Amino acid sequence: VQLVESGGGLVQPGGSLKLSCVTSGFVFRDYGMSWYRQRAGKEREYVATITVSGHRGYYTNSVKGRFTISRDNDQGTLYLEMNNLKPEDTAVYFCHRPGTEPAWGQGTQVTVSS
């Protein structure tokens, strides 16, 4: 099982980024998938979840209306589109497959700063 995130970087406040998580080694379309993030000195925190079909997304309150989670089941790829970014969004973002054998990617750094 592999989850590989990409798309992070440095962006100014108010800017946008789109993260990707390319997966392999399991049947992607069988799992709901999530994004988490970890800010410096803090514990990892939940960001968003998407259902198996991709029809429903759920978000932590701090990102509602700014972030959109999506997926491409044919490509085995998870996305997180982030708009109107704020300095407090600065974190390492992780792709997560839940279940009895949870899996995590290595993370991608997002830095929001002027």
N, CA, C and O atoms as CSV, one atom per row, in Angstrom:
chain,resi,resn,atom,element,x,y,z
A,1,VAL,N,N,0.856,-1.188,0.000
A,1,VAL,CA,C,0.000,0.000,0.000
A,1,VAL,C,C,0.894,1.240,0.000
A,1,VAL,O,O,1.800,1.378,0.822
A,2,GLN,N,N,0.612,2.133,-0.943
A,2,GLN,CA,C,1.375,3.398,-1.004
A,2,GLN,C,C,0.437,4.564,-1.203
A,2,GLN,O,O,-0.512,4.487,-1.984
A,3,LEU,N,N,0.704,5.643,-0.494
A,3,LEU,CA,C,0.004,6.906,-0.670
A,3,LEU,C,C,1.088,7.979,-0.799
A,3,LEU,O,O,1.922,8.135,0.093
A,4,VAL,N,N,1.072,8.712,-1.907
A,4,VAL,CA,C,2.115,9.697,-2.168
A,4,VAL,C,C,1.474,11.046,-2.432
A,4,VAL,O,O,0.804,11.239,-3.446
A,5,GLU,N,N,1.685,11.987,-1.502
A,5,GLU,CA,C,1.115,13.330,-1.637
A,5,GLU,C,C,2.058,14.226,-2.427
A,5,GLU,O,O,3.272,14.024,-2.452
A,6,SER,N,N,1.463,15.216,-3.067
A,6,SER,CA,C,2.232,16.244,-3.756
A,6,SER,C,C,1.374,17.487,-3.884
A,6,SER,O,O,0.176,17.464,-3.600
A,7,GLY,N,N,2.009,18.588,-4.320
A,7,GLY,CA,C,1.253,19.801,-4.573
A,7,GLY,C,C,1.417,20.876,-3.524
A,7,GLY,O,O,0.902,21.982,-3.692
A,8,GLY,N,N,2.122,20.580,-2.444
A,8,GLY,CA,C,2.350,21.595,-1.432
A,8,GLY,C,C,3.319,22.660,-1.909
A,8,GLY,O,O,3.907,22.544,-2.984
A,9,GLY,N,N,3.481,23.699,-1.099
A,9,GLY,CA,C,4.405,24.756,-1.453
A,9,GLY,C,C,4.165,25.990,-0.616
A,9,GLY,O,O,3.445,25.961,0.382
A,10,LEU,N,N,4.789,27.084,-1.048
A,10,LEU,CA,C,4.654,28.381,-0.375
A,10,LEU,C,C,3.635,29.222,-1.133
A,10,LEU,O,O,3.726,29.361,-2.353
A,11,VAL,N,N,2.677,29.776,-0.427
A,11,VAL,CA,C,1.641,30.586,-1.046
A,11,VAL,C,C,1.316,31.755,-0.124
A,11,VAL,O,O,1.426,31.646,1.097
A,12,GLN,N,N,0.918,32.865,-0.718
A,12,GLN,CA,C,0.543,34.032,0.067
A,12,GLN,C,C,-0.855,33.870,0.657
A,12,GLN,O,O,-1.666,33.122,0.112
A,13,PRO,N,N,-1.148,34.552,1.751
A,13,PRO,CA,C,-2.511,34.518,2.289
A,13,PRO,C,C,-3.520,34.916,1.225
A,13,PRO,O,O,-3.305,35.856,0.460
A,14,GLY,N,N,-4.619,34.185,1.191
A,14,GLY,CA,C,-5.625,34.405,0.167
A,14,GLY,C,C,-5.413,33.587,-1.089
A,14,GLY,O,O,-6.278,33.551,-1.964
A,15,GLY,N,N,-4.281,32.937,-1.184
A,15,GLY,CA,C,-3.961,32.147,-2.367
A,15,GLY,C,C,-4.573,30.763,-2.340
A,15,GLY,O,O,-5.328,30.417,-1.432
A,16,SER,N,N,-4.234,29.967,-3.360
A,16,SER,CA,C,-4.812,28.632,-3.524
A,16,SER,C,C,-3.736,27.601,-3.826
A,16,SER,O,O,-2.688,27.917,-4.389
A,17,LEU,N,N,-4.012,26.381,-3.447
A,17,LEU,CA,C,-3.186,25.236,-3.796
A,17,LEU,C,C,-4.106,24.030,-3.979
A,17,LEU,O,O,-5.188,23.965,-3.396
A,18,LYS,N,N,-3.660,23.082,-4.794
A,18,LYS,CA,C,-4.395,21.817,-4.933
A,18,LYS,C,C,-3.436,20.673,-4.647
A,18,LYS,O,O,-2.445,20.490,-5.355
A,19,LEU,N,N,-3.730,19.910,-3.615
A,19,LEU,CA,C,-2.927,18.765,-3.242
A,19,LEU,C,C,-3.443,17.512,-3.939
A,19,LEU,O,O,-4.640,17.380,-4.197
A,20,SER,N,N,-2.532,16.599,-4.239
A,20,SER,CA,C,-2.882,15.303,-4.809
A,20,SER,C,C,-2.300,14.197,-3.946
A,20,SER,O,O,-1.276,14.371,-3.286
A,21,CYS,N,N,-2.975,13.057,-3.967
A,21,CYS,CA,C,-2.486,11.864,-3.281
A,21,CYS,C,C,-2.685,10.691,-4.227
A,21,CYS,O,O,-3.807,10.231,-4.435
A,22,VAL,N,N,-1.596,10.216,-4.792
A,22,VAL,CA,C,-1.644,9.076,-5.700
A,22,VAL,C,C,-1.480,7.800,-4.885
A,22,VAL,O,O,-0.540,7.665,-4.102
A,23,THR,N,N,-2.408,6.867,-5.081
A,23,THR,CA,C,-2.393,5.648,-4.272
A,23,THR,C,C,-2.123,4.417,-5.130
A,23,THR,O,O,-2.313,4.437,-6.346
A,24,SER,N,N,-1.678,3.352,-4.478
A,24,SER,CA,C,-1.468,2.072,-5.145
A,24,SER,C,C,-1.459,0.971,-4.090
A,24,SER,O,O,-1.275,1.229,-2.900
A,25,GLY,N,N,-1.660,-0.253,-4.550
A,25,GLY,CA,C,-1.560,-1.395,-3.644
A,25,GLY,C,C,-2.850,-1.797,-2.978
A,25,GLY,O,O,-2.866,-2.743,-2.190
A,26,PHE,N,N,-3.933,-1.106,-3.271
A,26,PHE,CA,C,-5.233,-1.483,-2.733
A,26,PHE,C,C,-6.312,-0.972,-3.680
A,26,PHE,O,O,-6.041,-0.179,-4.581
A,27,VAL,N,N,-7.544,-1.441,-3.461
A,27,VAL,CA,C,-8.653,-1.048,-4.323
A,27,VAL,C,C,-9.194,0.280,-3.823
A,27,VAL,O,O,-10.026,0.329,-2.917
A,28,PHE,N,N,-8.715,1.343,-4.420
A,28,PHE,CA,C,-9.008,2.710,-3.974
A,28,PHE,C,C,-10.500,2.958,-3.869
A,28,PHE,O,O,-10.954,3.571,-2.903
A,29,ARG,N,N,-11.261,2.501,-4.828
A,29,ARG,CA,C,-12.701,2.812,-4.872
A,29,ARG,C,C,-13.485,2.132,-3.749
A,29,ARG,O,O,-14.673,2.411,-3.582
A,30,ASP,N,N,-12.855,1.253,-2.984
A,30,ASP,CA,C,-13.529,0.570,-1.882
A,30,ASP,C,C,-13.427,1.321,-0.557
A,30,ASP,O,O,-14.021,0.904,0.438
A,31,TYR,N,N,-12.674,2.433,-0.535
A,31,TYR,CA,C,-12.402,3.122,0.737
A,31,TYR,C,C,-12.837,4.583,0.700
A,31,TYR,O,O,-12.584,5.296,-0.271
A,32,GLY,N,N,-13.501,5.020,1.783
A,32,GLY,CA,C,-13.555,6.448,2.035
A,32,GLY,C,C,-12.144,6.910,2.347
A,32,GLY,O,O,-11.342,6.155,2.897
A,33,MET,N,N,-11.843,8.146,1.997
A,33,MET,CA,C,-10.475,8.646,2.177
A,33,MET,C,C,-10.512,9.996,2.881
A,33,MET,O,O,-11.512,10.712,2.836
A,34,SER,N,N,-9.406,10.327,3.529
A,34,SER,CA,C,-9.363,11.556,4.316
A,34,SER,C,C,-8.049,12.311,4.117
A,34,SER,O,O,-7.046,11.770,3.653
A,35,TRP,N,N,-8.108,13.562,4.486
A,35,TRP,CA,C,-6.920,14.405,4.625
A,35,TRP,C,C,-6.794,14.818,6.092
A,35,TRP,O,O,-7.785,15.122,6.756
A,36,TYR,N,N,-5.574,14.822,6.571
A,36,TYR,CA,C,-5.229,15.318,7.893
A,36,TYR,C,C,-4.095,16.328,7.717
A,36,TYR,O,O,-3.473,16.407,6.658
A,37,ARG,N,N,-3.843,17.084,8.758
A,37,ARG,CA,C,-2.699,17.993,8.727
A,37,ARG,C,C,-2.066,18.065,10.110
A,37,ARG,O,O,-2.705,17.795,11.127
A,38,GLN,N,N,-0.795,18.436,10.113
A,38,GLN,CA,C,-0.074,18.570,11.368
A,38,GLN,C,C,0.721,19.867,11.361
A,38,GLN,O,O,1.660,20.027,10.581
A,39,ARG,N,N,0.347,20.772,12.218
A,39,ARG,CA,C,1.056,22.039,12.351
A,39,ARG,C,C,2.244,21.832,13.278
A,39,ARG,O,O,2.266,20.904,14.086
A,40,ALA,N,N,3.220,22.701,13.149
A,40,ALA,CA,C,4.449,22.574,13.933
A,40,ALA,C,C,4.117,22.575,15.426
A,40,ALA,O,O,3.432,23.472,15.917
A,41,GLY,N,N,4.602,21.575,16.131
A,41,GLY,CA,C,4.400,21.493,17.567
A,41,GLY,C,C,3.027,21.051,18.003
A,41,GLY,O,O,2.728,21.041,19.197
A,42,LYS,N,N,2.167,20.677,17.032
A,42,LYS,CA,C,0.803,20.268,17.360
A,42,LYS,C,C,0.576,18.819,16.944
A,42,LYS,O,O,1.358,18.239,16.191
A,43,GLU,N,N,-0.512,18.254,17.452
A,43,GLU,CA,C,-0.863,16.906,17.042
A,43,GLU,C,C,-1.531,16.939,15.665
A,43,GLU,O,O,-2.058,17.962,15.229
A,44,ARG,N,N,-1.491,15.800,15.006
A,44,ARG,CA,C,-2.152,15.694,13.716
A,44,ARG,C,C,-3.656,15.900,13.895
A,44,ARG,O,O,-4.247,15.402,14.854
A,45,GLU,N,N,-4.269,16.636,12.969
A,45,GLU,CA,C,-5.691,16.933,13.090
A,45,GLU,C,C,-6.430,16.621,11.801
A,45,GLU,O,O,-5.871,16.671,10.705
A,46,TYR,N,N,-7.687,16.302,11.966
A,46,TYR,CA,C,-8.554,15.950,10.847
A,46,TYR,C,C,-8.882,17.176,9.998
A,46,TYR,O,O,-9.101,18.264,10.532
A,47,VAL,N,N,-8.917,17.004,8.696
A,47,VAL,CA,C,-9.284,18.095,7.788
A,47,VAL,C,C,-10.572,17.773,7.032
A,47,VAL,O,O,-11.532,18.542,7.085
A,48,ALA,N,N,-10.596,16.645,6.330
A,48,ALA,CA,C,-11.749,16.347,5.473
A,48,ALA,C,C,-11.802,14.861,5.149
A,48,ALA,O,O,-10.795,14.156,5.214
A,49,THR,N,N,-13.011,14.397,4.797
A,49,THR,CA,C,-13.258,13.020,4.385
A,49,THR,C,C,-14.148,13.024,3.163
A,49,THR,O,O,-15.006,13.894,3.012
A,50,ILE,N,N,-13.942,12.053,2.292
A,50,ILE,CA,C,-14.813,11.890,1.138
A,50,ILE,C,C,-15.320,10.458,1.116
A,50,ILE,O,O,-14.599,9.521,1.459
A,51,THR,N,N,-16.593,10.300,0.700
A,51,THR,CA,C,-17.193,8.973,0.643
A,51,THR,C,C,-16.629,8.166,-0.520
A,51,THR,O,O,-15.942,8.702,-1.389
A,52,VAL,N,N,-16.926,6.889,-0.522
A,52,VAL,CA,C,-16.442,5.983,-1.557
A,52,VAL,C,C,-16.812,6.471,-2.953
A,52,VAL,O,O,-15.995,6.450,-3.874
A,53,SER,N,N,-18.063,6.912,-3.089
A,53,SER,CA,C,-18.547,7.358,-4.403
A,53,SER,C,C,-17.974,8.700,-4.807
A,53,SER,O,O,-17.911,9.035,-5.990
A,54,GLY,N,N,-17.556,9.470,-3.803
A,54,GLY,CA,C,-17.099,10.828,-4.085
A,54,GLY,C,C,-18.205,11.857,-4.059
A,54,GLY,O,O,-17.967,13.035,-4.324
A,55,HIS,N,N,-19.413,11.424,-3.743
A,55,HIS,CA,C,-20.555,12.332,-3.813
A,55,HIS,C,C,-20.685,13.222,-2.578
A,55,HIS,O,O,-21.328,14.270,-2.638
A,56,ARG,N,N,-20.077,12.813,-1.450
A,56,ARG,CA,C,-20.201,13.589,-0.228
A,56,ARG,C,C,-18.836,13.865,0.372
A,56,ARG,O,O,-17.974,12.987,0.424
A,57,GLY,N,N,-18.651,15.094,0.822
A,57,GLY,CA,C,-17.436,15.467,1.536
A,57,GLY,C,C,-17.797,16.036,2.888
A,57,GLY,O,O,-18.842,16.668,3.047
A,58,TYR,N,N,-16.933,15.812,3.862
A,58,TYR,CA,C,-17.136,16.306,5.215
A,58,TYR,C,C,-15.874,17.044,5.626
A,58,TYR,O,O,-14.762,16.652,5.273
A,59,TYR,N,N,-16.070,18.136,6.389
A,59,TYR,CA,C,-14.950,19.019,6.668
A,59,TYR,C,C,-14.930,19.455,8.129
A,59,TYR,O,O,-15.972,19.575,8.773
A,60,THR,N,N,-13.737,19.687,8.631
A,60,THR,CA,C,-13.638,20.337,9.912
A,60,THR,C,C,-14.070,21.793,9.751
A,60,THR,O,O,-13.921,22.375,8.676
A,61,ASN,N,N,-14.604,22.374,10.816
A,61,ASN,CA,C,-15.219,23.699,10.698
A,61,ASN,C,C,-14.274,24.760,10.154
A,61,ASN,O,O,-14.695,25.646,9.410
A,62,SER,N,N,-13.016,24.678,10.514
A,62,SER,CA,C,-12.086,25.746,10.145
A,62,SER,C,C,-11.806,25.824,8.644
A,62,SER,O,O,-11.279,26.831,8.172
A,63,VAL,N,N,-12.146,24.784,7.891
A,63,VAL,CA,C,-11.865,24.803,6.447
A,63,VAL,C,C,-13.131,24.790,5.595
A,63,VAL,O,O,-13.049,24.881,4.370
A,64,LYS,N,N,-14.283,24.679,6.218
A,64,LYS,CA,C,-15.542,24.647,5.465
A,64,LYS,C,C,-15.702,25.892,4.616
A,64,LYS,O,O,-15.476,27.009,5.081
A,65,GLY,N,N,-16.093,25.693,3.370
A,65,GLY,CA,C,-16.284,26.805,2.460
A,65,GLY,C,C,-15.003,27.246,1.766
A,65,GLY,O,O,-15.054,28.041,0.827
A,66,ARG,N,N,-13.860,26.745,2.210
A,66,ARG,CA,C,-12.581,27.099,1.580
A,66,ARG,C,C,-11.895,25.904,0.925
A,66,ARG,O,O,-11.236,26.056,-0.104
A,67,PHE,N,N,-12.041,24.734,1.505
A,67,PHE,CA,C,-11.398,23.519,0.996
A,67,PHE,C,C,-12.444,22.612,0.347
A,67,PHE,O,O,-13.599,22.572,0.771
A,68,THR,N,N,-12.019,21.890,-0.685
A,68,THR,CA,C,-12.881,20.899,-1.344
A,68,THR,C,C,-12.105,19.610,-1.546
A,68,THR,O,O,-11.042,19.602,-2.168
A,69,ILE,N,N,-12.645,18.524,-1.017
A,69,ILE,CA,C,-12.038,17.213,-1.200
A,69,ILE,C,C,-12.716,16.528,-2.379
A,69,ILE,O,O,-13.932,16.625,-2.548
A,70,SER,N,N,-11.922,15.833,-3.193
A,70,SER,CA,C,-12.477,15.123,-4.340
A,70,SER,C,C,-11.608,13.901,-4.632
A,70,SER,O,O,-10.538,13.724,-4.049
A,71,ARG,N,N,-12.094,13.067,-5.547
A,71,ARG,CA,C,-11.348,11.855,-5.874
A,71,ARG,C,C,-11.595,11.430,-7.296
A,71,ARG,O,O,-12.624,11.758,-7.887
A,72,ASP,N,N,-10.648,10.698,-7.846
A,72,ASP,CA,C,-10.781,10.076,-9.163
A,72,ASP,C,C,-10.574,8.580,-8.957
A,72,ASP,O,O,-9.442,8.113,-8.834
A,73,ASN,N,N,-11.658,7.844,-8.921
A,73,ASN,CA,C,-11.561,6.408,-8.629
A,73,ASN,C,C,-10.860,5.628,-9.741
A,73,ASN,O,O,-10.237,4.599,-9.478
A,74,ASP,N,N,-10.955,6.105,-10.958
A,74,ASP,CA,C,-10.273,5.408,-12.052
A,74,ASP,C,C,-8.750,5.565,-11.948
A,74,ASP,O,O,-7.995,4.659,-12.300
A,75,GLN,N,N,-8.323,6.719,-11.462
A,75,GLN,CA,C,-6.883,6.986,-11.339
A,75,GLN,C,C,-6.332,6.650,-9.961
A,75,GLN,O,O,-5.120,6.690,-9.751
A,76,GLY,N,N,-7.210,6.318,-9.020
A,76,GLY,CA,C,-6.757,6.036,-7.657
A,76,GLY,C,C,-6.129,7.234,-6.979
A,76,GLY,O,O,-5.139,7.103,-6.260
A,77,THR,N,N,-6.704,8.404,-7.209
A,77,THR,CA,C,-6.105,9.643,-6.724
A,77,THR,C,C,-7.103,10.447,-5.900
A,77,THR,O,O,-8.276,10.568,-6.252
A,78,LEU,N,N,-6.609,10.986,-4.808
A,78,LEU,CA,C,-7.374,11.841,-3.916
A,78,LEU,C,C,-6.857,13.267,-4.048
A,78,LEU,O,O,-5.662,13.484,-4.249
A,79,TYR,N,N,-7.761,14.242,-3.934
A,79,TYR,CA,C,-7.380,15.644,-4.087
A,79,TYR,C,C,-7.887,16.469,-2.906
A,79,TYR,O,O,-8.849,16.107,-2.228
A,80,LEU,N,N,-7.197,17.600,-2.687
A,80,LEU,CA,C,-7.685,18.601,-1.749
A,80,LEU,C,C,-7.412,19.965,-2.360
A,80,LEU,O,O,-6.264,20.400,-2.444
A,81,GLU,N,N,-8.468,20.631,-2.782
A,81,GLU,CA,C,-8.345,21.977,-3.322
A,81,GLU,C,C,-8.537,22.950,-2.179
A,81,GLU,O,O,-9.533,22.893,-1.458
A,82,MET,N,N,-7.575,23.846,-2.021
A,82,MET,CA,C,-7.563,24.766,-0.893
A,82,MET,C,C,-7.562,26.198,-1.417
A,82,MET,O,O,-6.643,26.604,-2.128
A,83,ASN,N,N,-8.586,26.954,-1.066
A,83,ASN,CA,C,-8.720,28.342,-1.496
A,83,ASN,C,C,-8.729,29.269,-0.292
A,83,ASN,O,O,-8.958,28.842,0.840
A,84,ASN,N,N,-8.476,30.553,-0.558
A,84,ASN,CA,C,-8.471,31.562,0.508
A,84,ASN,C,C,-7.627,31.085,1.696
A,84,ASN,O,O,-8.077,31.110,2.841
A,85,LEU,N,N,-6.424,30.662,1.409
A,85,LEU,CA,C,-5.558,30.093,2.432
A,85,LEU,C,C,-5.162,31.146,3.455
A,85,LEU,O,O,-4.990,32.324,3.139
A,86,LYS,N,N,-5.023,30.681,4.695
A,86,LYS,CA,C,-4.678,31.549,5.808
A,86,LYS,C,C,-3.370,31.061,6.437
A,86,LYS,O,O,-3.017,29.891,6.290
A,87,PRO,N,N,-2.655,31.936,7.132
A,87,PRO,CA,C,-1.404,31.491,7.773
A,87,PRO,C,C,-1.608,30.289,8.697
A,87,PRO,O,O,-0.710,29.459,8.838
A,88,GLU,N,N,-2.769,30.191,9.321
A,88,GLU,CA,C,-3.031,29.072,10.224
A,88,GLU,C,C,-3.254,27.755,9.490
A,88,GLU,O,O,-3.354,26.707,10.128
A,89,ASP,N,N,-3.332,27.789,8.175
A,89,ASP,CA,C,-3.402,26.555,7.387
A,89,ASP,C,C,-2.012,25.955,7.157
A,89,ASP,O,O,-1.892,24.851,6.627
A,90,THR,N,N,-0.979,26.672,7.549
A,90,THR,CA,C,0.380,26.167,7.391
A,90,THR,C,C,0.551,24.870,8.172
A,90,THR,O,O,0.325,24.829,9.381
A,91,ALA,N,N,0.952,23.807,7.468
A,91,ALA,CA,C,1.039,22.484,8.090
A,91,ALA,C,C,1.592,21.497,7.066
A,91,ALA,O,O,1.710,21.804,5.880
A,92,VAL,N,N,1.925,20.316,7.550
A,92,VAL,CA,C,2.175,19.187,6.666
A,92,VAL,C,C,0.836,18.466,6.493
A,92,VAL,O,O,0.177,18.116,7.472
A,93,TYR,N,N,0.451,18.253,5.249
A,93,TYR,CA,C,-0.834,17.634,4.933
A,93,TYR,C,C,-0.616,16.176,4.539
A,93,TYR,O,O,0.264,15.846,3.743
A,94,PHE,N,N,-1.451,15.314,5.126
A,94,PHE,CA,C,-1.322,13.878,4.944
A,94,PHE,C,C,-2.595,13.286,4.354
A,94,PHE,O,O,-3.707,13.667,4.719
A,95,CYS,N,N,-2.408,12.359,3.448
A,95,CYS,CA,C,-3.475,11.543,2.895
A,95,CYS,C,C,-3.639,10.316,3.799
A,95,CYS,O,O,-2.648,9.763,4.277
A,96,HIS,N,N,-4.883,9.889,4.036
A,96,HIS,CA,C,-5.124,8.798,4.977
A,96,HIS,C,C,-6.180,7.841,4.448
A,96,HIS,O,O,-7.250,8.259,4.005
A,97,ARG,N,N,-5.866,6.557,4.501
A,97,ARG,CA,C,-6.836,5.504,4.235
A,97,ARG,C,C,-7.188,4.858,5.569
A,97,ARG,O,O,-6.317,4.267,6.207
A,98,PRO,N,N,-8.425,4.953,6.000
A,98,PRO,CA,C,-8.803,4.359,7.279
A,98,PRO,C,C,-9.001,2.855,7.158
A,98,PRO,O,O,-8.845,2.287,6.077
A,99,GLY,N,N,-9.343,2.213,8.266
A,99,GLY,CA,C,-9.648,0.791,8.254
A,99,GLY,C,C,-8.857,0.032,9.295
A,99,GLY,O,O,-8.181,0.621,10.139
A,100,THR,N,N,-8.949,-1.276,9.223
A,100,THR,CA,C,-8.251,-2.130,10.196
A,100,THR,C,C,-6.742,-2.040,10.029
A,100,THR,O,O,-5.992,-2.278,10.976
A,101,GLU,N,N,-6.301,-1.700,8.836
A,101,GLU,CA,C,-4.876,-1.456,8.589
A,101,GLU,C,C,-4.731,-0.064,7.973
A,101,GLU,O,O,-4.550,0.072,6.763
A,102,PRO,N,N,-4.813,0.964,8.815
A,102,PRO,CA,C,-4.760,2.323,8.279
A,102,PRO,C,C,-3.438,2.611,7.596
A,102,PRO,O,O,-2.396,2.062,7.956
A,103,ALA,N,N,-3.504,3.483,6.604
A,103,ALA,CA,C,-2.302,3.843,5.854
A,103,ALA,C,C,-2.190,5.356,5.745
A,103,ALA,O,O,-3.191,6.068,5.665
A,104,TRP,N,N,-0.957,5.825,5.743
A,104,TRP,CA,C,-0.660,7.257,5.653
A,104,TRP,C,C,0.394,7.495,4.579
A,104,TRP,O,O,1.255,6.653,4.320
A,105,GLY,N,N,0.299,8.660,3.969
A,105,GLY,CA,C,1.360,9.095,3.090
A,105,GLY,C,C,2.467,9.763,3.902
A,105,GLY,O,O,2.409,9.827,5.130
A,106,GLN,N,N,3.480,10.260,3.181
A,106,GLN,CA,C,4.617,10.880,3.850
A,106,GLN,C,C,4.361,12.349,4.153
A,106,GLN,O,O,5.085,12.959,4.940
A,107,GLY,N,N,3.332,12.919,3.531
A,107,GLY,CA,C,2.976,14.304,3.773
A,107,GLY,C,C,3.581,15.262,2.763
A,107,GLY,O,O,4.602,14.974,2.139
A,108,THR,N,N,2.928,16.407,2.616
A,108,THR,CA,C,3.418,17.488,1.769
A,108,THR,C,C,3.259,18.801,2.541
A,108,THR,O,O,2.217,19.057,3.144
A,109,GLN,N,N,4.302,19.621,2.511
A,109,GLN,CA,C,4.313,20.853,3.304
A,109,GLN,C,C,3.551,21.965,2.587
A,109,GLN,O,O,3.770,22.223,1.403
A,110,VAL,N,N,2.668,22.608,3.315
A,110,VAL,CA,C,1.968,23.798,2.841
A,110,VAL,C,C,2.339,24.948,3.776
A,110,VAL,O,O,2.152,24.867,4.990
A,111,THR,N,N,2.865,26.012,3.188
A,111,THR,CA,C,3.248,27.187,3.969
A,111,THR,C,C,2.515,28.400,3.417
A,111,THR,O,O,2.632,28.724,2.235
A,112,VAL,N,N,1.759,29.066,4.281
A,112,VAL,CA,C,0.992,30.244,3.893
A,112,VAL,C,C,1.619,31.445,4.600
A,112,VAL,O,O,1.510,31.598,5.817
A,113,SER,N,N,2.270,32.280,3.816
A,113,SER,CA,C,3.009,33.396,4.404
A,113,SER,C,C,3.219,34.477,3.371
A,113,SER,O,O,3.368,34.193,2.183
A,114,SER,N,N,3.230,35.724,3.827
A,114,SER,CA,C,3.538,36.848,2.932
A,114,SER,C,C,5.024,37.172,2.977
A,114,SER,O,O,5.477,38.089,2.291
